[in-house]
Amino acid sequence: MKALILVDLQNDFCPGGALAVPEGDTLIPIANMLMSKFELVIATQDWHPANHGSFAANHPWRKPGQIIELNGLKQILWPIHCVQESFGASFTNGLDITKIHKIFQKGTDKDIDSYSGFFDNGHKKDTGLGEYLKAKSITEVYVMGLATDYCVKFTSIDAHNLGFKTYLIEDASRGVNLKEGDVEKAVEEMKKLGISIIQSHEI
């Protein structure tokens, strides 16, 4: 059994959003097209409390892009984004949410960030996604969404490490690219681990 994982297709990650990924909105038609090809479709959703420790605004004199230590982990500071119940946290207009079977929210603990749809960044708590997929007899996962170099990458790596045959749908993902080349490095890192890099037309 195969599952499609849509990573963080939310307003704040699309053009006009608080943490916009260039061309993020161009993924919506691809997502809608791909959903009909899978028996199970999962969506992850960044779902932060307003006082989240990853927000630069919650640290005096800090700016987005700076790195601090948060609960013993290195943490990049971000603009305020995907606050629970906000417009920015909602799925992007045009995404056919009727085809999504289950939504897994992440980043809900103010003291630790969660890039992966499976675990927080310290792997202290899990979202239940791994157990859910196994209970549904899923053996292969196909990952797409925002952003290639953060949440897509870490979701893919955790899926691979949990024993799922994992595919990154490269043309159905877009990156933040805080530093030039971050997206290429992320894709190369996934490839080296054994994650298959494919394009949407191959599915």
C-alpha positions in Angstrom: 0.0 0.0 0.0 1.2 3.5 -0.9 0.4 6.8 0.8 0.9 10.4 -0.3 2.1 12.9 2.3 1.4 16.5 1.6 3.7 18.6 3.8 2.5 22.0 5.0 0.6 23.3 2.1 -0.5 26.3 4.2 -1.2 30.0 3.5 1.9 31.3 5.4 4.2 29.2 3.2 2.7 30.5 0.0 3.3 33.9 -1.7 1.9 36.6 0.5 2.3 34.5 3.6 4.5 35.2 6.6 7.1 32.7 5.6 6.5 32.5 1.9 8.3 29.9 -0.1 8.9 31.1 -3.7 6.4 29.4 -6.1 4.8 27.5 -3.1 1.3 28.1 -4.6 2.3 26.3 -7.9 2.3 23.0 -6.0 -1.5 23.0 -5.4 -2.6 21.8 -8.9 0.1 19.1 -8.7 -1.2 18.0 -5.2 -4.8 17.9 -6.5 -3.7 15.8 -9.4 -1.6 13.4 -7.4 -4.2 12.8 -4.6 -6.5 10.8 -7.0 -3.6 8.3 -7.6 -3.3 7.2 -3.9 -5.5 5.1 -1.6 -4.3 7.1 1.4 -3.6 10.8 1.5 -2.0 12.4 4.6 -1.4 16.1 5.2 0.9 17.7 7.8 0.1 21.1 9.2 2.4 23.4 11.1 0.3 24.4 14.1 2.2 26.7 16.5 1.1 28.4 19.7 1.6 32.2 19.4 4.4 32.0 22.1 6.4 29.4 20.2 10.2 29.4 20.9 11.1 29.3 17.2 9.6 32.8 16.6 12.2 35.6 16.5 9.6 38.0 17.9 9.5 36.0 21.2 13.2 36.7 21.8 14.3 40.2 22.6 16.7 41.7 20.1 16.6 38.6 17.9 15.8 38.6 14.2 14.6 35.8 11.8 17.5 33.8 10.4 19.6 34.0 13.6 20.4 30.8 15.4 19.8 30.3 19.1 19.8 27.3 21.5 16.3 26.1 22.4 16.1 23.3 24.9 19.6 22.0 24.0 19.0 22.1 20.3 20.2 24.6 17.6 17.1 26.6 16.5 16.8 28.8 13.5 14.5 31.7 14.3 11.6 32.3 12.0 9.0 35.0 11.5 5.7 34.4 13.3 3.9 31.8 11.1 1.2 29.2 11.2 -0.3 30.2 14.5 -3.1 27.9 15.6 -6.5 28.9 14.2 -5.0 31.7 12.1 -5.6 32.3 8.4 -1.9 31.7 7.8 -2.1 28.2 9.3 -5.1 27.2 7.1 -4.5 25.0 4.0 -4.0 27.0 0.9 -7.1 28.0 -1.1 -7.6 25.6 -4.0 -6.2 22.5 -2.2 -8.9 19.8 -2.4 -9.0 19.0 1.2 -11.9 16.5 0.7 -9.4 14.0 -0.6 -7.2 14.2 2.6 -7.9 11.2 4.8 -6.1 12.5 7.9 -4.2 15.6 9.1 -1.3 15.5 11.5 -0.4 18.7 13.3 3.1 19.5 14.4 5.0 22.2 16.2 2.3 22.4 18.9 4.8 22.4 21.8 6.1 26.0 22.4 9.5 24.6 23.7 10.6 22.6 20.6 10.2 23.0 16.9 8.9 20.2 14.6 10.0 20.1 11.0 9.1 16.4 10.5 5.5 15.2 10.2 6.6 12.2 12.4 8.6 13.7 15.3 9.7 16.9 17.0 13.2 18.0 16.2 14.6 16.3 19.3 12.7 13.0 18.6 11.2 13.2 22.1 7.6 13.1 21.0 5.9 11.7 17.9 2.8 12.8 16.2 1.4 9.3 15.7 1.9 9.4 11.9 4.2 6.4 11.8 1.9 4.2 13.8 -1.1 5.3 11.7 0.6 4.4 8.4 1.7 1.0 9.8 -1.9 0.3 11.0 -3.1 1.1 7.5 -0.5 -1.4 6.0 1.4 1.3 4.2 4.8 0.3 3.0 5.6 3.1 0.6 5.3 6.9 1.1 5.6 9.6 -1.4 6.4 13.0 0.0 5.8 16.5 -1.5 5.2 20.0 -0.3 6.9 22.8 1.6 9.7 23.2 2.1 12.2 20.9 0.4 15.1 21.9 2.7 13.3 21.7 6.0 9.9 20.0 6.6 9.9 17.9 3.4 13.4 16.7 4.1 13.0 15.8 7.7 9.6 14.1 7.0 11.2 12.1 4.3 14.2 11.1 6.4 12.0 10.0 9.3 9.8 8.0 7.0 12.9 6.3 5.6 14.3 5.6 9.1 11.0 4.1 10.2 11.3 1.5 7.4 9.0 2.9 4.8 10.2 2.9 1.2 10.3 6.7 0.7 10.0 8.8 -2.5 10.6 12.5 -2.7 8.5 14.1 -5.5 11.1 16.7 -6.4 9.0 18.8 -8.8 6.2 18.9 -6.3 8.3 20.5 -3.6 9.8 23.9 -3.2 12.5 25.2 -0.8 13.3 28.1 1.4 16.9 28.3 0.3 18.1 30.5 3.2 21.6 29.9 1.9 22.2 29.4 -1.8 22.3 25.7 -2.6 20.3 24.5 0.5 17.7 22.8 -1.7 20.3 20.9 -3.7 22.1 19.9 -0.5 18.9 18.6 1.0 18.0 16.5 -2.1 21.5 15.1 -2.2 21.3 14.2 1.5 18.1 12.4 1.0 19.4 10.5 -2.1 22.5 9.4 -0.1 20.3 7.8 2.5 18.4 5.8 -0.1 15.4 8.0 -0.6 14.3 7.8 -4.2 14.0 11.1 -6.0 11.2 11.1 -8.6 9.1 13.5 -10.6 5.3 13.8 -10.5 4.8 12.5 -14.0 6.5 9.2 -13.0 3.6 8.3 -10.6 
